[in-house]
């Protein structure tokens, strides 16, 4: 599925629909502000994966450092 782009004004007007597409369909939105990327809206499960992966990497790095 291709990411969709939306500006802040559109997001304000269509927030309910955007959240539905993200949570139900897995759609990803790139939010633009003044024609520049400002934020990304992703499904919560994707967020958890990203966040969990980051914490796992940090812990692995700590363990490597402690072994030295």
C-alpha positions in Angstrom: 0.0 0.0 0.0 1.4 3.4 -1.0 1.7 6.1 1.7 -0.8 8.9 1.4 0.1 12.6 1.8 -2.2 15.0 3.6 -1.8 18.6 4.7 -2.7 19.9 8.1 -5.9 21.6 6.9 -7.1 18.4 5.3 -6.2 16.4 8.3 -8.2 18.7 10.6 -11.2 18.3 8.3 -10.9 14.5 7.7 -9.3 13.4 11.0 -11.9 10.7 11.7 -11.6 9.1 8.3 -7.8 9.3 8.4 -7.7 7.5 11.8 -10.1 4.9 10.5 -7.9 4.2 7.4 -4.8 4.0 9.6 -6.2 1.8 12.3 -8.4 -0.5 10.2 -6.6 -0.6 6.8 -3.0 0.0 7.9 -2.7 3.1 5.8 0.3 5.4 6.5 -0.1 9.2 6.1 2.7 11.7 5.7 1.5 15.0 7.2 2.8 18.1 5.4 3.1 21.6 6.9 4.0 24.4 4.5 4.8 21.8 1.8 7.4 20.1 4.1 7.0 16.8 5.9 6.1 17.4 9.5 4.8 14.1 10.8 3.8 10.6 10.0 0.7 8.8 11.1 1.2 5.0 11.4 -0.9 2.2 12.8 -0.3 1.6 16.6 1.0 -1.9 16.0 3.7 -0.5 13.7 4.6 2.1 16.3 5.0 -0.6 18.9 7.2 -2.6 16.6 9.4 0.4 15.9 9.6 1.4 19.6 10.2 -2.2 20.7 13.0 -2.7 18.2 14.7 0.5 19.3 14.7 -0.6 22.9 16.0 -4.0 22.0 18.9 -2.4 20.1 19.7 -0.1 22.9 19.8 -3.0 25.4 22.0 -5.1 23.0 24.4 -2.2 22.7 24.6 -1.8 26.5 25.4 -5.5 26.9 28.2 -5.3 24.3 29.7 -2.3 26.1 29.5 -4.0 29.5 31.3 -7.0 28.1 34.4 -4.9 27.3 
